[in-house]
Amino acid sequence: MAGRRERGDPPVRRLGDSDAVELLADPDRPRAWTLLVGSTPQSYVDLDDPCYLEFEYMRRIGHVLDLAGPPGAALRVLHLGGGALTLARYVAATRPGSSQLAVDDDADVVALVRERLPLSRPGRRAGRTRIRVGDARAVLGGLPDASFDVLIADLFAGARTPAHLISVEFTGLAQRVLAPAGVFVANIGDGAPLAHTRSRVATARAVFRDACLIADAAVLRGRRFGNLVLAAADASLPVADLTRLVAADPFPARLLHGAELDRFVSGARPITDARAELSPVPPAGVFAR
């Protein structure tokens, strides 16, 4: 019978459902789209301008990528949480020849991006970006040691990060696949009292030798819910250059490092698998459009 779903078939995801996948066109940019899952914006991509980063947190991650190696030099980048491949496109445009792997556990998102938001325009090389459907931690556990220069963890199921993707154990797997000078970057969603972020920073510091936190000043003061970017590495981070870049953005950000970060994290414990929980629920209307 038409419309009848056989046992084992995937559920239909309709607009309005909590996990519905949709693309919202930008009326001001002819080939630009926002990818939403369950009405939560996951990515923004301009197919004509891969260097355009609409979301503030992605611009901040872009600065980390810009400083992760000599200008224009190819990088090996692992994207955990592929979304619309915004940052993969940015790397391909700014660092030609880069080898990238994007991992996303949402097969519907991957299928939609492949169909509607292709990685390259006709006549252009697609580059060396591979896409894999799977759980980020499971894929991470199967990758070779020291196989990437940058790992970006932009991991959300709807508006929250799953518990198994924030712990010391997960972060240790991330460290293992990074080269000695590699950089771990995580996008965190949080609001007052920022207890989740403090624990996430403590977790990164339990694994890596250096760390910094980048966010809007209002978010850092707990005045609003927002995105915070955590960067960590075993080598020294380019803190002075990062501070300058994020301060010069259209929406300037603050960078916490050293003693400032010590005060921010004070008293927070690293998150282990045994006590990991989902990231906080965003307030109603925070992603209203």
N, C-alpha and C positions, 0 to 999 in steps of 0.2 A: 504494500500500500504506500502511495506517495506520502512523504513526510514522516513515515514511521522510522524510528531509529532502532537499528539492530543492536543486540548486546555487544558491547565492546567498541561501538562507534563513538567518536569524540562528541561531547555535547556541543550544541549550537550556541555561539556567543553572539547575542543580539545587543544592539545599542540600548543602553539603559541597564544592562546587566552589570554586576560588580566587576566582571573581568572582560567586558567588551573592549575590542580593539578598534580604534578608528584613527583616521587622518583628518586633521583640520587645516584647511588651506589658509595661508597668510594673504589677505587682500592687498597688502603693500609690496609683496615680493612674489613675482609670477610663478616661480617653481620652488616655493618654500612651504614646508609642512610641519605641523606639530603632531607627533605620535602620542596618542593617549591610550592608556589601559585603565579601564574602570573610571574614566573621567579624570584620571591623574596624568598630567603631562610627563611623558617619559623622555622625549627627545624633541629637538627642533633641528631641522636640516634644510639648507638652501642648496638645491642641486646645482645651481649656477655658480655658487660661491661657497665652496667647502671651507674656506677660512673664516666665514662669518659664524660666530658663536653667539647665539641669542641669549641663552641662559647664563646668568652670572657665574654660577659654579663651574660651568663648562669652560668659560673664559679663563677662570683661575686654574683649572686643570691644564688648559692650553699653555699657560705660562710655565707650568712645571715641565710640560713636554718640550717647550722651546729651550729650556735650560738643561735638559737631560743629556745633551751631547753637543758637540760643535754644531753651529748653525748649518742647516741643510743636510747634515750627515744622517744616513739611514739608521733607524732604530728597530729593535725587535720589541713589539708591543703586544701585550696580552690585555684584552678588554673583557672583563667579567661583567656581564650585563651589556649586551650589544646595542639594544634599542634600535634606533634608526642609523646606527653606525656614524654618528656625527663626528666623534673624535677620531675614529678610524679614517674618515675622509680628510679630516684636518691633517693628520700625520702624513697621509699619502700625498697631500698637496704641498706641505711644507718640508717634507723629508722624503723625496722620491726614492724608490727602491727599498723602502722599509718593509719588513716582513711582519705581518700582523695576524693575530688569531682573535676572533670575537666569539664569545660563548654566551648563549642565551637559552634559558630553559623553556621559553614560550615559543613553541613551534608555529603558532599562528602569527605571532609578531614577525618571526624570521621569514615566513612565507610572504607576508604582506610587504615587508621591506624589499625582499628580492624582486617581487613583482612590480611594485609601484615606485620604489626609491632605489633604482639600480646604482651600483657603486661607481659606474662610469658612464659617460655619455657615448653614443655611437661614434666609433672611430677612435676612441681613446683606450689606452691600455687600462685594464681593470686593476692593475697593480697586484700586489702579493698579499691580499687580505683574504683569509679563509674564515668561514662562518661554521660554527658547530652548535647543534642543539643538544643541550644537556645541563645537568646541575653543575654549577660553577665549582663547588668543592670536589665533586667526583672527577670532573675533568682535570682540575688542578692537581689532584693526587696522582694522575697518570702522566704528567708532563715531565720531561727530563730536567735534571738539575741545571741551574745557571743558563737557562735557555731564553731568557727575556731581559731586556734592559729597563722596561717600565711595565708595571702591572697596575691597571686601573680597575678598581672595584666599585662599580656603580650599580649596586645590587638591590633591587626593590621588587617585591611582589605587591603590585598596586602601589601604595604609598608607604610601605614599611619594609625594612630589611629583615629577611629571615634569620632566625637565631643562630643557625649553624654556620652563618657566613660572617660572623663578627668576633669570633672567639680567638684566644691565644693559639689554639690548635690550628684554626683556619689561617691565621696570620703567619704561623710557622711554615705552613705549606707554601704560602706566597713567598716568603723569604727564600725558601729552598729553590724555587724556579727562577729567582732573580740572579743576575750576574753580580759579582762583588760590588760593583758601583751602581747597581740597579736601584730603582725608586719605586716604592709602593705608594699608591694614591687611592684614597677612599672618599666617596661622597657620603656624607652623613646628614640625615634629616632629623632635626631636633628643635626643641624650644625650652623655655624655662621649666625647671632649674638647670637644664643642660647636664643632668646626671648621666644620661646615656653617652653624650659626647665625652665627658670626663673619663668615663670608663673605657671608651674606645681609644682615647689617646693613651691611657695607662696600658692598655693592651698592646698597642703598637710599640710603646717604649719598653715593654717587657721582652720584645722580640728584636727590635732594631736599635741601633746605637744613637740615631738622631731622629728628631721628629719636629714638625711644626704644624700649626693649625691656622687656616685662613677662612675668614668669614666677614660679613657685614658687621659693623660695630653694634648695630641694634640687635642682631642675633646673638652676638657674644655677650651682650648685657642682659639677655633674656627678655627683651622687649617684644620680640616677635618670633614665630616659628620660621625656620629657614634652612638653607643648606650650608654646611660647613665642610671644607675640604681639608683632609688630613694627609700629609705627606710624610713618609718615613724612609730611612735608608740606613745602611751600615756605613756608608761614606758620609762625609759632611754635606749637608744640603746647601744649595746656593741661596742662603737666607737673605743676604743684602740685595741681590738682584731680584729675588721674588718679592721682597718688601716693596721695592721701587715699582715693579710692574703692577702689582695689585693695587697700590695706592694711586696709580695713574689711570685706572679703568674708569669708564663712564659712571659706574657705581663703585666707588673706592671701597677697598676692604682692608682689614687689619690682619697682621700676621703675628702670631704668638710663638715665641721660641725661647729657649733657655730659661732664665729666671721667671719671665712672664708666664711661660707654659707651666713651669713648676707650680706657681701659685694657682693657676687655673685648675690643674689636675689634683692639687693637694687633697689627700685622703681617699682618692678614688682607687679602686682595685681593678686589676686586669680581669677581663671576662673569660671564664673557662666554659667549655662545652657543658659542664654540669650545671652551671647557673645562667647560661645565655637565655635571653628573651628577645622577642621581636622588638624592633625599634619603636619609639613612641608613635601614637596615632596623631596625625596632624589635626589641628582644629578645623571645625566645619567651615567651609568657605575659603580655606587658604589657597586652594587651587581653582577658585571660581573663575570662569571665563565668560 
